[in-house]
Amino acid sequence: MIERQKQQLGVERRQDDAEEGKRRASSNKKILIIGDVHGCLTELKLLIEKATRDSGLSAIILVGDLVNKGPLSAEVIQYVRSQQQHQGESNHHNIFAVRGNHDDAALAAALGDEERAKKPRYNWTKQLSDEDVEWMADLPYTITIPSSYLQSDDNRDTNDANKMAEKDVIVVHAGLLPNVALSDQRPKLMTTIRNVSHSLDTSDDSDGNERRMENIAIAKAWNGPEFVIFGHDARRGLQQEEYALGLDTGCVYGKQLTGIILPERHLVSVDALEEYSPITVKK
């Protein structure tokens, strides 16, 4: 009887070990994508800690605008670089980033753009090493996560995970023009776009049909087939559409830093510790 119980216990342990192995393999495919950091290093670390509390991640991707406006821009660059250099070690993460318009502007100042360099907002670039500047210069405009990478046996039972895993995911700072191939997208546009012009046909009794233009948010305009995750638009905040997700929730403005864990599309956020920069309204 005792021997049979031992054998049964051994089977249960092997089953538990197998299930744990599956869970670890599944968690190793999880990717955290984080919205605009803008020099908010403390909140970045808090968000990563919160997202990794229950499971590991294979990678973290930042949607650009790592710098400017916030208190620790140079330190954000140095933190991300150090994480890359020591990935695989305890308490280090595999972090990637795409470039945003503020990253481009800071890079120009660091490389000697006199007009930008003389502005106080870019004084922090003097703290950058040559290696930091080279790293910024090498940032891509987009990162694509193939759908095949996000698919696993464990997430087949989750509808949201299934939907995400069926599509390639493109991470870009501001957005992409609908119906334009990725290879034909303009770099400047990928870091600055917020709206696209959409033509409407309206009926007029005297003239018949007339054409009217309307600006709509890029998240609403993007019609796939890839799922696009972006930042850049703090005024609109979190944007959730069928084929697009906007993650800029205004941390530097005293709101939140938000990320999403793929493939299950689990949103995670932390509150800003303070308002580092007021929102300015252009007139």
Summary of the structure (lengths in Angstrom):
residues: 283
radius of gyration: 22.3
end to end distance: 83.4
largest distance: 94.8
contacts: 889
relative contact order: 0.16
helix: 39%
strand: 22%
